[in-house]
């Protein structure tokens, strides 16, 4: 069964917010107004939105270095996100974390993480906490195909299965770990194939189809919440940008990128909404206007936010 | 005052804190009915059940990684790493996640995890079961590093560690588990960053950690017979380090010898010596010396192993050397 129209439009709006957010971050980075590095999520919006739409606000997620999309989908405020990416005082982490460490702990986002794979174990731990505290919160770990090569992925899946933890593993298989193609780093074609070693139910879905991701995530979330243990959902998707903004992308062809851009998850979902008469063109136009305003305001907010005071260097190391 | 072993003191602290706070739980390898490789959690599985004493597969990375997630989500995990050597498998979870999450997230998350692990040699377990890696953790901002040497300190510091909101590396010692000592009946929480003067003296300050305190006290006894009055200080915590107590002693004696059971090179002794030189240089009457493991892996054969660890003789020698009574010796 498909979600109610209200949720469908909210999902569409969130996908669009992620896309516009990332487009602006990419532009601002190239203009030198954002420093460091940014790993953009454009093209993968259906994954974050499909998965997070199946969660409650008090459920937990852990995210990756390519985490802006997860953060928005879990309910973060784009103003404070943008301020963090600018390294400003009003950022989620007071400017101390940056693009790769945005978190919104109160909203259940335990943070983007720059160590590939480590967030998977943290999600298992948050799931363990639900058991210790006797709550029905579940945890969901986002990770990429690259994380499957790490030891912590295997230790975490094994532990989650042995303890039957309420956790959902969401693999965003975007085909590349930095420059290395999935086919060159995995002896089996699908990440979902790995789950059988741990007795974990798994499925592979079209990661550009937000409703397919949503349905798979919903089933996994229900299993976790009702005591049925972990599930792995693999979504096949693609990152439109390089590993980082500015990546020369010598490892893939322009034709390949173009073929995936033709499967734009937002355009696909928009067509589906219109064909199924879930909404009219004017509603989509209205949403686009709202998103434009939101992202413009986020950039203004970030640029107007002060630099962190230098004494912040020495705060938040230890808790008194 | 009742007497108990270091092991029993730790178990008492675990039991008391688990009873006090339902969010405290244990996680680690063979800690279930087996009671842990050194028996510290013996009986707790039957008392608290499998949800509070979580016996895991051999997965040091996931044990600590899951502890971090559970702590951020509002519980107080006490993870056991069977031998300190195996903590190397969980280094990313400790160094990149646990230590930094509070700072990196702008103070929005806290990770009150205690990682308990035994260090130290002297029992023929060779190079991968006897290391003392405390200096690695002292180097990482965000971690508290504790090394108790007596049963009373073990109980009082473990209780503090479990209640503290910071991540703690709690370093036990395999040869201390069976040692006995008086432990106050009443509940005592020993604050972090408070050194303990285990013996007062006026001629030389000996700063020793963990099991080395036993050798330092034996050496002090022997030196007393020769008219040399040694003060023995146990820092108990390496981070935060009670440098003020150490400096006050060194200003009194004018001399310092630092003893630790880990490699001399870039060990905690180097840090303590540097702080003494920086802040009490004018009050020193002799070189600050270190008695530590030579910079070698710990070998198996008993004679070789003994030569790789500090002992009473080397401490006596170092004290005499800083007093100018004997010439310098080679430390290997």
Interface residues (C-beta under 8 A of the other chain):
Chain A: X60 X62 X91 X92 X93 X94 X95 X96 X97 X101 X103 X105 X106 X110 X111 X113 X114 X115 X118 X120 X121 X122 X123 X124 X125 X126 X127 X128 X129 X130 X131 X132 X133 X137 X139 X151 X152 X155 X156 X158 X159 X162 X163 X315 X316 X317 X318 X319
Chain B: X22 X23 X25 X27 X51 X52 X54 X56 X57 X59 X61 X62 X63 X64 X65 X66 X67 X68 X69 X70 X71 X72 X73 X74 X75 X77 X92 X93 X96 X97 X101 X102 X103 X104 X105 X106 X107 X108 X109 X110 X141 X142 X144 X164 X165 X166
